[in-house]
Amino acid sequence: MQIEVVRLQDMFSAIAQAMAREKERLCELDGVIGDADHGIAMELGFSAAAKAVAALDPVSSDPTAVFNTAAKSFLSAVGASSGPLYATALMRAGAAVKGKISLTDNDMVDAFEAMAKGIQERGKAEPGEKTMVDAWAPAAAAARSAQLGGKPLVACLKAALDAAASGAEATKEMVATKGRSSRLGDRVIGHMDPGAASAVVLIDTIAHSFDA
């Protein structure tokens, strides 16, 4: 598969639409263990990113420009903790595909893995701490494993989605050690981490952006 700038622009548009649909659910999840604004932040961030990316000229732009533009726009729109995390993720994706006019399946897996690593390193989080890393880390590992097994991009991203969903579900049984929810101790048990939940929405949308 050759992934052109237009395909990435469409992907960001789809992500913005998905976050708008899921905003209320994500805010409800966040209301249990946080400020109840995670869905708002994700919608604001990806709406701004999609709008900025859509304004790029697909002829004179490259994939790195798309990811970098999305990163800057997201950060400008979202001051909350998810702002720097996703800005870093998108900048890392851009760096991973630097110099390429279009992307292959392998390039997209590289960008996906770079996003996950960017989030983990910027957030200084490890799996098991009830954060979005619990969805992103296994998703990236699953995508890479499928890619090394010779699977096409669609199958790699489907494996990533399944792993992310399982990781997010597992956060229900975790006690948070990062962020505001870490103050609540055992009271967060039984509740999914909102960052992990939004990561599943994002990864699901990315996966469906390349299955046609």
Secondary structure, DSSP 8 states (H G I E B T S, - for coil): --B-HHHHHHHHHHHHHHHHHHHHHHHHHHHHHS-S-HHHHHHHHHHHHHHHHHTS-TTT--HHHHHHHHHHHHHHH--STHHHHHHHHHHHHHHHTTT-SSB-HHHHHHHHHHHHHHHHHHHT--TTSSSTHHHHHHHHHHHHHHHHTT--HHHHHHHHHHHHHHHHHHGGG----SSGGGGGGGGGTTS--HHHHHHHHHHHHHHHHT--
